[in-house]
Amino acid sequence: MVGVGLKDGKPFAFYRVSSRSFPNRTAKLRGDEVAVLNLRETTNPYVSYTAVKIFRDYAVISNGSHTTFIAHALEWEKPKKALIHVLDAMDYERDVLNTPRIAGIIQRDKNEAFLGFAGKDEFWVKRVKLNEGKAFFTATYNVEGIETLSLDFKDENDLAERVVLELKFAHPVLAIGVVDFGDKFKIGIRGVKNL
């Protein structure tokens, strides 16, 4: 699940990992990015990746290795084009489930954001106008296009905690919250096993 929203006039984003097949994962903050790491040996190339990357005034958040490529594309492209080009080039993941690639971009001090989806039979990138206290989100499964929810939180850590504990989706593993605090983005991480 990838979501974007507005709180106190500032944009925020979140990513939630829900998994029955690979529940033993953690997230590590590494400078201006967050890596999701699988803790068990596997040959699956899709379960460890950079999920968040901060680039200048942007925060990119996604469910796979396309995060870094989107951030790089922002060096010369606007957010919508960066999402379109990277998601189109990388397409859905070639695993047993044909897992869609999803991604979001927020920009500091802006009340608009972008969400993208690259599935086997569906592809879209959309600009969303952010509304106070609301979040727009998409997910790899069980969500049609973009849905909305109300979300209140104190800070980046509380955002991550609420996303992983309170959103009614099965098999929660961890969540990452990214909040614009004016001078910089702050990142919070919460896993089910360390709450």
Number of C-alpha atoms within 10 A of each C-alpha: 20 26 30 29 29 27 21 9 17 19 29 30 29 30 29 26 24 17 15 10 8 16 18 14 18 21 22 14 15 11 8 14 19 21 18 22 16 18 13 10 6 10 7 11 12 15 19 18 20 23 27 33 24 24 17 14 14 21 25 29 33 28 27 22 19 24 28 21 17 27 25 15 16 18 12 10 14 10 24 18 15 21 32 18 15 19 26 16 11 13 20 21 17 12 11 7 9 13 18 24 25 31 30 31 31 29 22 21 16 16 19 18 26 22 27 24 27 25 18 15 7 10 18 15 20 16 14 16 14 22 16 16 15 16 25 22 25 23 22 18 10 8 11 10 17 17 12 13 12 11 17 14 14 8 19 23 20 17 25 25 23 16 26 28 17 10 13 9 13 9 15 21 21 28 28 31 29 27 26 27 17 12 9 13 21 17 24 20 24 25 20 15 11 7 9
